[in-house]
Amino acid sequence: MKIDWNKKYTTISVYAFLVICASIIFFSIIGEIDAFTTKLGWVVSTLQPFIIGFVMAYLFNFILVFYEEKVLVFDLVKNLKKKSKRGISIVLTYLTVFFIIALFMQFVLPQLVDSIAGLVNDVPTYVSNATKLIEELTRNLDANNEYVGMAMEKWNEIVTYTINVVTNVLPILGNALKVVASSIWNIVLGLIVSIYLLIDKEKFCALSRKITCALFNEEHSQIAIDLAHRTNDTFGKFLSGKIIDSAIIGILTFIILTIFKMPYTILISVIIGITNIIPFFGPFFGAIPSFVIIMFVSPVKALWFLLIILIIQQLDGNVIGPKILGDSIGISAFWILFALLVAGKILGLVGMIIGVPLFAIIYSIIKDITESKLRKKGLPTETSEYMKNARD
C-alpha cells in the first residue's frame, strides 16, 4: 500500500519532533547540571592538547603569513616548492616565538618577580607611613572626632583589604605556575598539533568546506563559508592588532616611566600592557592598581603617573590604535560597551577580550539579514533615511 505523504505536514512533524527532542535534552541537562558540567570538563580536559594547539596555530599563523608574504619574497626562495617555503616559514615562525619567550624569561620575568616580592615586603611600611600621615593631617585640621573615627575606620578597612590582596599575589602566581607546570605535557602536545595544523592549514580549510558543502545545499553552504571567512577576518585583525598595540603601549610605558624614575617600572608596564588588550575598560583596569602601588611610594609621582597614562592612552586611542587596528570592528562605542559588559558577565576575563569581535560578527549578521529583508520590500537600507523619517 502506497502512502501519500503530505510534504507540508511532514516538514511540520519533523520540526516538531526536533523541538521536542531538543527540549528533552535541555531539561535533562538542567536537571543534572553537575553531572553535565563534570562530563563537559572531562571532554575539555581530553581535548585540551588540541584546543591549545588550535589557539597556538591561530595566533602563530599571523607570523607565518608575515614571513611567507613579506619576508620570503626574494628570487632564491620564490623558485622553491610551496612545501619547502612553508617549512622555512614555520621554522622561522617558531624560532621567533621561542626568541620572544626567551627574552621575556631572561629580562622581564626576574625583574617582575623581584618587583612583586619587593612590593609585598614594603607594603606594611607604606601603610604605616600613610596611616601616620593621615593621623597628622586630621590633627592639623582639628576635625570632629566622630568624623575622624569614621575616616580611620574606613582607612583601616582599605589597608586590611590591600594587605590581603598584596600578600595573596605571590601564592596566586605560585598556583598559576603550578597549573602551567602540570599542563606542560599538554602544552608540548599542543605545540606539535599547532605545527601540523600550520603545515596543512589549506587542506584543513578545504576539508571543512567539503563537509559544509556535503551537509547543506549550495546557498546555505556559501552563507556558512562567508560567515567563517568573516569570523576569521574579524577575529584575526582584532586579536593580532590588539596584541601588537598592547606590546607597543607596554614598551612605551616602560620607557616613559623609566625616564621619570617611577617605582616598580617593569611591574607597572606589564600591567598596563596586558590590560590594554581589553577594549574600553583596559586602561582603567591597569591604571587604578598601578596608581595605588605608586601612591604608597610617592603621592606626587602617583599624580604624575595618572597624567602620563592619560597622555599615552590619548596617543593610543587617536594615533597608534587606529593605525594598527583600523576599522576592524565596525561598531560604535555604545555597542563595544554593551559587548564588554554582557560578555564579561558571562565569560569573565576571556569574554572581555573576545566579546567585542564576537558581538561585531553577530551585529554584522543581523545587519545583513535586516538589510536583505528591507531590499525585498523596496525600502532603503541606510539608517540615515529612517532618521529623516523620525524627524518628519
N, C-alpha and C positions, 0 to 999 in steps of 0.2 A: 504494500500500500504506500503510495507516494504522499508525502506530507508537503503541503503548500505553505512554506514559511513566509510570513509577512516580514519584509525587511525592516520596516519601521519599528514594529513591536519587538522583533528580535534584538535590535540595537538597544532599545529601551531596557529590555530584560538583562542584557549583558551589562549595561551601565549600572543598573540597579544591583545586580549580583556583585559587581566590583565594589560598589559603595558599601554594601552590607559587609563584605569581607574586610574591607579597609577599616570599617567601624569596629568590627570584632577584634581585629588586630590591635587597633588603637586602645580600646578599653582593656584588652588583655595586658598591654604594656603598662598602662596607668595602674592597673590593679597589682602588678608585680614589678613595680618600678625599680626596687632594689635589686631583684634578680636580673632585670634587663640591664641595669647600669653595670652590674658585675660582668655579665656576658659581653657587653659593649667594651668594657675596659679590657677584658681578655682578648677580644678581637683586635683592639687598637694596639695592645702590647705585642701581639703576634705579628701584626703588620708594621710595627714601629720601624724596623730597618728600611722597609720600602717607603714609608712616609718620610723618614729622614732623607732617604736617597732622592725622592722626588723633589723635596724642598731644596736640597743642595743643587740638584741638576737645574732646577728652575732659576735659582739665583746665579749659579756659575755660568749659565747659558749666556748671560749678558757679556761676561768677559770673553767667552768663546766666540761670540759673534763679533766682538771688537777685534780680536786677533785675526779672524778669518776675513773680515771685510775691510779693516782699516790698516792692519799691520802686514799681514802676509799677502801683499799685492804686487811685490816686485817680480820681475820676469822669471827668476830662477824657480820661485815657488809656484807661479802660475802654470808652469808646464808639468807640475806634479799631478798625480792622480788625486781624485777627490778624497779617497780614504787616507792617503798619505798626508794631505793637507789637514784633514780632520785630526789625524793622530798628532801632528806637530802642534796644532792649536790646543788640543786637550792637554798635552804635556805642559805647554806654556800657561794654560789656564790654571792648572793645579799647582804649578810652581809659583804663580802669582799669589794664589790663596795661601799656600804654606808660608810664603815670604811675609805676607801681611800678618799672619798669625804669629810667626817668629818675632817680628818687630814688636808686636803687642806684648808677647810674653817676655821679651828681653828688656824693653824700655818702659812700657806703660804699667804692666801688671805689678812689678815690685814696688814702684812708687805709689801706685794706687793702694796696695795693701799697707804700705808704711803710713800713708795719709790717713787711712781709716783707723789703723791702730793708734796713731798719734792723736786723732780726734777723740777716740774712746777714752784714752788716758787723760786728755786735757779737759774734757767736758766738766768734771767736778770743779776744777779750778775756775773755768769760765763762769760756771753757775754761781759759785761762791762770790766771785768779783761782781757779777751782775746784781746779786742779791744785796751786797753791801752798798752798791751804787744807788739802788732803788730806795733802800732804807735811808741813806743820806739825803736823797732828794726829797723824800717825804718829810724828813725832819726840817729841812730848809724851807719847804713850802708851808710848814705848820698846818697841815691838813687835818681835817676831822679824824679822830681816832677810829671811828666806825668805818669810814671810807678807806682809811689806811689798812685796817684789818681785813676788809673785803679784798682790797687790791693785793695784799700779801698772800691771802689765801688762794686767790686765782693764780698768782705768780708761782706759788708752791706747787699747784696742780700742773701748771705748764712745765715746771722744772722736772717734776716726777715723771711726767709723760715723755719729755725729751730724753731724760736719762735712760728710761726703759727702752725707748726706740734705739738710741745710740748703742747701748750695751748689748742689744739683741742683733746689731748689724753683723758682727763677726760670726755668731752662731748661724745666722741665716746664710751668710756667704759660705760657711763650712758645710752646711747642709746642701747648698746648691752645688758645691764642688763634689760632695759625696754622690749626689744624684748623677752628675756628669760622669764621675768615675765609674759608677755602677752601670751606666749606659754606654761605656766606652766601646764595648763589643758591637752594640747596635750602631754606634756612630761609624765604626770601621766598616761594618757591612753596608751601611747607608752610603758611605763613600764609594764602595765598589759598585753598588747599584747605580749611583749617580753617573759613574764613568760609562757603564753600559747604556744608560739612558741617553747620554750625550753622544755616544758613538753612533747610535741608530735612532736619533731623535726623529728624523724624517720618516723612517719606517714605522715607528710607533704612531706618529701622527696619521700616516696613511692607513694603518690598521684601525685606528679609531674612526676615521672617515668611512672605511669599508663596512665596519659594524653598524655605523649610523645609517648608511645607505641601505643596508640589509634589513634593518628593523623598521624604517619609516619610508613613506613614499618620497618622491623626488622633491616636492615642495617643502615638506617638513624636514627632510634631510638638509636641504640648503639653509633653512632657518636655523637648525641646530648648529651647522658648521659656521654660519655667520656669527651666531651667538658665541661660539667657542673662540673665534678669532677676535671678536670684540672684547671678550673677557680677558684673553691673553694680552691684548694690546693695552687695555686699561690698567690691569694689574702690573704688567711689565713696566710701563712708563712710570707709574706711580711709585712702585717699590724701588726700582733702580734709581729713579730721580731722588726719592726721599733719602735713600742710603748715602748717595753722593753728596746731597745737600747737607745732611746731618754731619757727615765727616768733615766737610769744609767748615761748617759752623763750629764744630768741636775744636778743630785746629786753630781757627781764627780766634776763638775764645781763649785758648791756651796762650797764644802769642800776646794778646792784649793784656790778659791778666798777669802774665809774666812781666810785661813792661811796667805795669802799675804795682808790681810786687805784692799781689794779693796772696793770702794764705791758702794752702790746700789747692794749688793751681791745677794739678793733674786730676784730682778727685772731682773738682767742680767742672772742669772741661769735659770729663767723661759723662757726668750727669747731664750737662747741657746738650752734649752731642747725642746721647741716647734718647733723651726725652723729646728732642726736636723731631724724631721720627713720627711722633703723634701729632697730627694736624691740629691747629687751633689752640688746644689746651697744652700742648707740649712745652712751649716756652714758660708757661706758668708753673707746670709741674717741676720743671728743672730749676727755675729761678727762686722759688719760695724756700726749699730746703737749703739751697746754696746761700741765700741771703741770711738765713738763720745761722748757718755754720760760720760765715764771715762776721756776723754781728757779735758772736761770742768773743771773737778776737779783737775786732775794732768796729764800733758802730759807724764811724766816719767812712771806713773802707766799704762797709756794707751798703751805705748810701751811694758811694761811687760805683759799686758793683751794679746796683739797680740801673743807674744811668748808662753804664757800659752795655748791659744786656738789652736795654731799651733801644740803644743805637744799633746793636748787632741785629736784633730782631727786625728793626725797620729796614736795615740793609738786606736782610734775608727775604723779608716779605715783598720788597719792592724791586730788588735787583737780582740777587742770587737765585732765589726760588723760581721766579718767572722764567729766568734764562734756562734753568735746568729742567724744570717740570713743564713749562709752557702751559698749554690748556689741556693737560692730560685728564683732568677730572670733568670739566664741563658742567658743573653745577654751582649754584650760588652759595654764598656764605651761610644762609639760613639752612639749606639742606645739608651742608657739611656739619653744622652744629647738630642738626637733627640726627644724622647718621652716627655721629660720635656718641651722643647720649644714649641712643637706642642700642647700638652695637656694643658699647661699653657696658651697659647694664646686663646684656645677655651673655656676652663672651668675655667680659673683663678687659684686660690689657690687650689681648690679641684682637678683640673686637674694635678697640680704639685705633689699632694700626690698620686693619683690613676693612674696617667699616665703611670708610669713605669710598674707596674704589668699588666695593660690593654694592653700596647704595647707588653709585653712579651707573652701574650696569643695570640694576633694577629700574632706575629712573629712565634710562635710555630705552629700555624695552617698553615701559608704559607709554613713553613719549611716541615711539614708533606705532604702537597699536592705536593710540588716540588719534594721531595724525592720519593713519590709514583709514580709520572709520570716518573722519571728517572729510577726507578726499572723496570717499564713496558717496557721501551726502552732498558733495559740491560746496562744502564750506571751507573758509580759509583756515590754514594751519598755523599761521603766525599768532602768537599770544597778543601782540600789539593790536591786532584787529579787534579782539574781544575787549581790550582796554578802552578802545574808542567807543564800542557799543555800550560799555558800562557807564561811560561819562555821559553818553546821549540819554 
